[in-house]
Amino acid sequence: EWSEQDQAGLDTWLAESLANMVAYLRVDSAWGKADRLSALRPPEAESFLTRMRPVVLRVAAGFAVVAILGGLAFSLIPRPQDRVYSTPVGGRETVSFADGTKVELNTNTVLRARMTTGQRIVWLDRGEAYFQVKHDRAHPFIVFAGNRRVTDLGTQFVVRREAKKFQAAVVQGKVWFDDSDSQTASQSALLTAGDVVTANADRVVVRKEPVRAIAAELSWRQGQLIFTETTLG
C-alpha cells in the first residue's frame, strides 16, 4: 500500500539531513543481515527496503554530487595570502600583529607571515628578525627558517638566516628548537635566556652567551653596530 505521497514524504525526509540518510542506511544494513528470516515470509513478498534501495541510491548519489560540488567550490574560494614584509639594505622595520606580537626586521630581510585565528606562523626567508611574542599556548607562534623551526614558549628571541647558516638566540623566556635538515640527524633542544643555537649543513651547536653579549649583537635595533676587539677588516 505504499503510495506516491508516502514516497514523496520519505524522499523529503531523507534529503533533510545526512543524519536521516545514515539512520536509514543503518536500518537497511540491519535488515540485510536478517535475511535468514526470509524463510518466515511468503516467497512472493517483496521487502519494503528492497523496493526502496533505488531511492536510497538516487538520494545518496545526490549527496555525493553536492559534496563534490561543495569541495570544488571550496577549492575555488580565494584564501588569505601570506603577508610579505621586507627591508632594503640599511633599512629597518617593526611589524605589529593583532595578537600583540611584534617583529623587528633588520637590514635586507624578507619575512612571510600567516596570522589567522588558528595559526601563527612566519617564515624568515632571508636576514634577521627580533621577535617579542604574545604567548598563546593554544596557538603557538612558530618561526621557520629553511628546515629549522623555533616555537615560542613565552619569549623574546632573535633569528638570523644566511645562505648557509642559521642562528637563534633567546633574550628572555624559552623556545623549542627543531632541526629537521635531511642532511643531518634530527636534533631538538629547549633553549632558555642566553642560549644561542647555530646550525649549518654539517652540525648544530648550542652554547651559552652572556645576555650582555646578545644585547650587543642586537644593537641594530637602535640603529647601531657594536664591535668588541674586532679589526676594521
C-alpha positions in Angstrom: 0.0 0.0 0.0 3.0 2.3 -0.4 1.7 5.4 -2.2 3.4 8.2 -4.2 2.6 10.5 -1.3 4.4 8.2 1.1 7.4 8.1 -1.3 7.5 11.9 -1.6 7.4 12.1 2.2 10.3 9.7 2.5 12.3 11.5 -0.2 11.8 14.8 1.7 12.9 13.3 5.0 16.0 11.7 3.5 17.0 15.0 1.9 16.6 17.0 5.1 19.9 15.9 6.6 22.7 13.5 6.3 21.8 12.1 9.7 18.5 10.9 8.3 20.2 9.2 5.4 22.7 7.5 7.8 19.8 6.3 10.0 18.0 4.8 7.0 21.2 3.1 5.7 21.7 1.6 9.2 18.2 0.1 9.2 18.8 -1.2 5.7 22.0 -2.8 6.8 20.4 -4.4 9.8 17.6 -5.7 7.6 20.1 -7.2 5.2 21.8 -9.0 8.0 18.4 -10.6 8.9 18.0 -12.2 5.5 18.0 -15.6 7.3 14.5 -14.7 8.5 13.2 -14.6 4.9 12.0 -18.2 5.3 9.3 -16.9 7.6 7.6 -14.8 5.0 5.9 -15.8 1.7 8.3 -16.1 -1.2 6.3 -13.6 -3.3 6.5 -10.9 -0.5 9.0 -8.2 -1.5 10.9 -6.4 1.1 9.9 -2.7 1.5 13.5 -1.8 1.9 14.4 -3.8 -1.2 11.9 -1.7 -3.2 13.4 1.4 -1.6 17.0 0.7 -2.5 16.8 2.5 -5.8 15.5 5.6 -4.0 18.3 5.4 -1.5 20.9 5.1 -4.2 19.4 8.2 -6.0 19.4 10.2 -2.8 22.9 9.1 -1.9 24.1 10.0 -5.4 22.6 13.4 -4.9 24.5 13.8 -1.6 27.7 12.7 -3.4 27.2 15.3 -6.2 26.5 18.0 -3.6 29.7 17.0 -1.7 31.8 17.1 -4.9 30.4 20.4 -6.0 30.9 21.8 -2.5 34.5 20.6 -2.5 35.2 22.2 -5.9 33.6 25.5 -4.7 35.7 25.5 -1.6 38.8 25.0 -3.6 37.9 28.0 -5.7 37.2 30.3 -2.8 40.1 32.8 -2.5 42.1 32.2 0.6 44.0 34.8 2.6 47.5 35.2 1.2 50.6 35.2 3.3 51.7 38.8 4.1 55.3 39.6 3.0 57.4 42.1 4.8 60.9 43.2 3.6 63.5 45.8 4.2 66.2 47.1 1.9 69.9 47.2 2.6 70.3 49.6 5.5 66.6 49.6 6.3 64.7 48.5 9.4 61.0 47.9 10.1 58.8 47.0 13.0 55.7 44.9 12.3 52.9 44.7 14.9 50.3 41.9 14.7 46.8 41.9 16.0 47.6 39.4 18.8 50.1 41.8 20.3 53.2 40.2 18.9 55.9 42.5 17.5 58.7 41.7 15.0 61.6 43.9 14.2 63.3 43.3 10.8 66.9 44.1 10.4 68.5 45.2 7.1 68.0 43.2 3.9 65.4 40.9 5.5 62.4 39.1 4.0 59.6 37.7 6.3 56.4 36.0 5.4 53.6 35.8 7.9 50.4 33.7 8.2 48.4 35.1 11.2 44.9 33.7 11.4 42.6 32.7 14.3 44.0 29.2 14.1 47.6 29.7 13.0 50.6 31.9 13.9 53.4 31.0 11.5 56.1 33.1 9.9 58.9 32.2 7.5 62.2 34.0 7.6 63.4 33.8 4.0 66.4 36.0 4.5 68.1 38.2 7.0 67.4 38.8 10.7 64.4 39.4 12.9 63.7 40.0 16.6 60.5 38.6 18.0 58.6 39.8 21.0 55.8 37.2 21.1 52.5 37.4 22.9 52.3 33.9 24.2 49.3 31.7 23.5 49.6 28.1 24.5 46.6 27.1 22.3 48.1 28.8 19.2 51.9 28.6 19.4 54.0 31.1 17.5 56.3 29.3 15.1 59.2 30.6 13.1 60.6 28.6 10.1 64.0 29.4 8.7 64.7 26.9 6.0 64.4 23.4 7.6 64.8 24.9 11.1 61.9 25.7 13.4 61.7 27.8 16.5 58.5 27.5 18.6 57.7 30.2 21.2 57.2 29.2 24.8 56.7 32.8 26.1 59.7 34.5 24.7 61.8 37.3 23.2 64.3 35.9 20.7 66.2 36.7 17.5 66.6 34.6 14.4 69.2 35.1 11.7 69.2 33.3 8.4 72.1 33.4 6.0 72.8 31.4 2.8 74.5 28.5 4.7 74.0 29.4 8.3 71.2 29.6 10.8 71.3 31.2 14.3 68.8 31.8 17.0 69.4 33.4 20.4 67.0 33.7 23.3 66.9 37.0 25.2 64.0 36.2 27.5 61.8 33.2 28.3 62.1 29.9 26.4 61.8 28.4 22.9 61.8 25.0 21.4 64.2 24.4 18.6 63.9 21.7 15.9 66.4 20.8 13.2 64.9 18.6 10.5 67.6 19.1 7.9 67.7 15.9 5.8 71.5 16.1 5.6 71.9 15.9 9.4 70.4 13.8 12.2 67.2 15.3 13.5 68.0 17.4 16.6 66.0 19.4 19.0 66.6 21.5 22.2 64.9 23.6 24.8 66.6 27.0 24.8 66.4 29.5 27.6 67.7 33.0 28.1 71.3 33.3 27.0 71.2 30.2 24.8 72.4 30.5 21.2 71.9 27.8 18.6 74.0 27.8 15.4 73.3 25.4 12.6 74.8 24.7 9.2 74.7 21.8 6.8 77.1 19.7 8.9 76.2 20.3 12.6 74.1 22.0 15.2 75.8 23.7 18.2 74.1 25.2 21.3 76.2 27.4 23.6 75.6 29.8 26.4 76.3 33.5 26.0 76.1 36.4 28.4 72.9 38.3 28.0 75.1 41.5 27.6 76.8 39.9 24.5 73.5 39.1 23.0 72.2 42.6 23.6 75.3 44.0 21.9 74.5 41.9 18.8 71.0 43.3 18.9 72.3 46.9 18.9 71.0 47.3 15.3 67.5 47.7 16.9 68.8 51.2 18.0 70.4 51.8 14.6 73.9 51.0 15.9 76.6 48.3 15.4 78.8 47.4 18.4 82.2 45.7 17.8 84.4 44.4 20.6 88.1 43.6 19.9 87.2 43.4 16.2 89.6 44.6 13.4 88.4 47.0 10.8 89.0 44.3 8.3 
